[in-house]
Amino acid sequence: MLTKIETKHPVVFLTIDDGNIKTPESIKLMTEYDYPASLFLTKDTVADNPAFFNAFKAQGSLIENHTVTHNINMVRQWGYQQQFNDMVGMQEYAFQHYGRRPTLFRPPGGAYSNVMRQAVADAGMKAIVTWEAKANAGKMDYQVGNSLRPGDIVLMHFRAEFAADLAAFRAAQLAAGLEVVLLEDFLGVA
């Protein structure tokens, strides 16, 4: 389970969830800033236009697993088999549409359990990824401290306020003197 990467390297990891709001502006900004990101996509939110995310792949981002259904209560409501099925469904969908099976998993809502850890491993993924900082509603929120630190994993979402959230992240990233690098590359699981 990863919430932060212990490193002295001046790097930060951007992760973007769900895939609900698909705007040309989001890919334009990611390309302009040359930010690779781990995109934790949910099948039910991207199925209306899966090809939209190919532009993110082209600019260096990778598609990761955020389940088929985004049941934020899956840890409490579902046993192993339902969790596993929801993960594997996204594994197959990602492979079908993006040519790669995800190696990382983000639990909807962030909650996880030992049962989920087993399902993640059995579905062929290497790690559960949460976060220590997030760009939300046009500002940064930190679980620890009041600025980005080397190795932080930052959460964002594909929402209407994408540009404001990315601007908040960019200001924090530049202020901290950190380089945005792809989490999968840093971990060697791309």
C-alpha positions as CSV (number, residue, x, y, z in Angstrom):
1,M,0.0,0.0,0.0
2,L,1.5,3.3,-1.1
3,T,0.5,6.8,0.2
4,K,3.9,8.3,-0.4
5,I,7.2,7.2,-1.8
6,E,10.1,7.5,0.6
7,T,12.7,9.3,-1.5
8,K,15.2,12.1,-1.3
9,H,14.8,12.7,-5.1
10,P,12.9,16.0,-5.8
11,V,9.9,14.3,-7.4
12,V,6.2,14.3,-7.0
13,F,3.6,11.9,-8.5
14,L,0.3,13.1,-10.0
15,T,-2.7,10.8,-10.1
16,I,-6.1,11.6,-11.6
17,D,-9.2,9.6,-10.8
18,D,-12.5,8.4,-12.3
19,G,-12.9,10.0,-15.7
20,N,-16.3,11.6,-15.3
21,I,-15.7,15.0,-17.0
22,K,-13.9,14.8,-20.3
23,T,-12.7,18.2,-21.7
24,P,-10.2,19.0,-24.4
25,E,-8.8,21.5,-21.9
26,S,-7.6,18.8,-19.6
27,I,-5.4,17.1,-22.2
28,K,-4.2,20.5,-23.5
29,L,-3.0,21.5,-20.0
30,M,-1.4,18.2,-19.2
31,T,0.5,18.4,-22.5
32,E,1.4,22.0,-22.1
33,Y,2.9,21.3,-18.6
34,D,4.4,18.0,-19.8
35,Y,2.9,16.2,-16.8
36,P,2.7,12.5,-16.9
37,A,0.1,11.1,-14.6
38,S,-1.3,7.8,-13.4
39,L,-5.0,7.8,-14.5
40,F,-7.1,5.6,-12.1
41,L,-10.1,5.2,-14.4
42,T,-13.5,3.6,-13.6
43,K,-15.1,1.7,-16.5
44,D,-18.6,3.0,-15.7
45,T,-17.4,6.6,-16.0
46,V,-15.2,6.2,-19.1
47,A,-17.3,3.8,-21.2
48,D,-19.2,6.6,-22.9
49,N,-15.9,7.7,-24.6
50,P,-12.9,5.5,-23.8
51,A,-11.0,6.9,-26.7
52,F,-10.8,10.3,-25.0
53,F,-8.0,8.9,-22.8
54,N,-5.8,7.8,-25.7
55,A,-4.5,11.4,-25.9
56,F,-3.3,11.2,-22.3
57,K,-1.5,7.9,-23.1
58,A,0.2,9.7,-26.1
59,Q,1.5,12.4,-23.7
60,G,3.0,9.9,-21.3
61,S,0.3,9.0,-18.8
62,L,-0.8,5.5,-18.0
63,I,-4.2,4.0,-17.4
64,E,-4.6,2.3,-14.0
65,N,-7.4,0.5,-12.2
66,H,-10.2,2.2,-10.2
67,T,-12.7,-0.6,-10.6
68,V,-15.7,-1.1,-12.9
69,T,-18.4,0.4,-10.7
70,H,-16.6,2.7,-8.2
71,N,-18.5,1.3,-5.2
72,I,-17.0,3.4,-2.4
73,N,-18.3,0.9,0.1
74,M,-16.8,-2.2,-1.6
75,V,-14.5,-2.9,1.4
76,R,-17.5,-3.1,3.8
77,Q,-20.2,-4.5,1.4
78,W,-18.4,-7.0,-0.7
79,G,-16.4,-10.1,-0.1
80,Y,-13.3,-11.2,-1.9
81,Q,-15.1,-12.5,-5.1
82,Q,-17.1,-9.4,-5.8
83,Q,-14.1,-7.1,-5.2
84,F,-11.9,-9.4,-7.4
85,N,-14.6,-9.4,-10.2
86,D,-14.8,-5.6,-10.1
87,M,-11.1,-5.3,-10.4
88,V,-10.6,-7.9,-13.1
89,G,-13.4,-6.4,-15.1
90,M,-11.4,-3.1,-15.2
91,Q,-8.2,-5.0,-15.9
92,E,-9.7,-6.5,-19.0
93,Y,-11.5,-3.3,-20.1
94,A,-8.2,-1.4,-19.8
95,F,-6.3,-4.0,-21.8
96,Q,-9.0,-4.0,-24.5
97,H,-9.2,-0.2,-24.9
98,Y,-5.6,0.9,-24.0
99,G,-3.4,-2.2,-24.7
100,R,-2.1,-2.6,-21.2
101,R,-3.2,-4.3,-18.0
102,P,-3.0,-1.9,-15.1
103,T,-0.3,-2.6,-12.5
104,L,-1.6,-0.2,-9.8
105,F,-5.0,-0.1,-8.0
106,R,-6.8,2.8,-6.3
107,P,-9.7,1.8,-4.1
108,P,-12.8,4.0,-4.5
109,G,-12.9,6.3,-1.6
110,G,-9.5,5.2,-0.4
111,A,-10.5,2.5,2.0
112,Y,-8.8,-0.9,1.8
113,S,-8.5,-4.2,3.7
114,N,-6.5,-7.4,3.8
115,V,-9.2,-9.0,1.6
116,M,-8.8,-6.2,-0.9
117,R,-5.0,-6.6,-0.8
118,Q,-5.4,-10.3,-1.8
119,A,-7.9,-9.5,-4.6
120,V,-5.5,-6.8,-5.9
121,A,-2.6,-9.3,-6.0
122,D,-4.7,-12.0,-7.5
123,A,-5.9,-9.6,-10.2
124,G,-2.2,-9.2,-11.2
125,M,-1.6,-5.7,-9.8
126,K,1.5,-4.7,-7.8
127,A,0.2,-2.1,-5.3
128,I,-2.7,-0.3,-3.8
129,V,-2.1,3.5,-4.2
130,T,-3.7,6.2,-2.0
131,W,-2.4,9.7,-1.5
132,E,-1.1,12.3,1.0
133,A,-2.1,15.4,-0.8
134,K,-4.9,16.4,-3.1
135,A,-5.8,19.1,-5.5
136,N,-9.5,19.8,-4.9
137,A,-11.9,22.7,-5.5
138,G,-9.0,24.8,-6.8
139,K,-6.7,24.4,-3.8
140,M,-4.3,21.9,-2.3
141,D,-5.1,19.9,0.8
142,Y,-2.4,18.1,2.7
143,Q,-2.6,15.2,5.2
144,V,0.9,16.1,6.5
145,G,2.4,19.6,6.5
146,N,1.3,22.5,4.3
147,S,3.3,22.0,1.2
148,L,4.4,19.2,-1.2
149,R,7.3,17.1,-0.2
150,P,9.5,14.7,-2.2
151,G,7.7,11.5,-2.9
152,D,4.2,12.8,-2.4
153,I,1.4,11.1,-4.3
154,V,-1.2,13.7,-5.3
155,L,-4.8,13.0,-6.0
156,M,-6.9,14.9,-8.5
157,H,-10.1,14.1,-10.3
158,F,-11.5,14.6,-13.8
159,R,-14.0,17.2,-12.7
160,A,-15.4,20.5,-14.0
161,E,-12.7,22.3,-11.9
162,F,-9.8,20.4,-13.5
163,A,-8.0,23.5,-14.7
164,A,-8.3,25.2,-11.2
165,D,-7.1,22.0,-9.5
166,L,-4.2,21.5,-11.9
167,A,-3.2,25.2,-11.4
168,A,-3.2,24.7,-7.6
169,F,-1.1,21.6,-8.0
170,R,1.3,23.4,-10.4
171,A,1.8,26.3,-8.1
172,A,2.5,23.9,-5.2
173,Q,4.8,21.7,-7.3
174,L,6.8,24.7,-8.6
175,A,7.0,26.3,-5.1
176,A,8.4,23.0,-3.7
177,G,10.9,22.6,-6.6
178,L,9.7,19.1,-7.4
179,E,9.6,17.4,-10.8
180,V,6.4,15.6,-11.9
181,V,7.4,12.0,-12.8
182,L,5.3,9.0,-13.6
183,L,4.8,6.8,-10.5
184,E,5.0,3.6,-12.6
185,D,8.4,4.5,-14.0
186,F,9.7,5.4,-10.6
187,L,8.5,2.1,-9.2
188,G,9.6,0.1,-12.2
189,V,6.1,-1.3,-12.9
190,A,5.2,0.5,-16.1
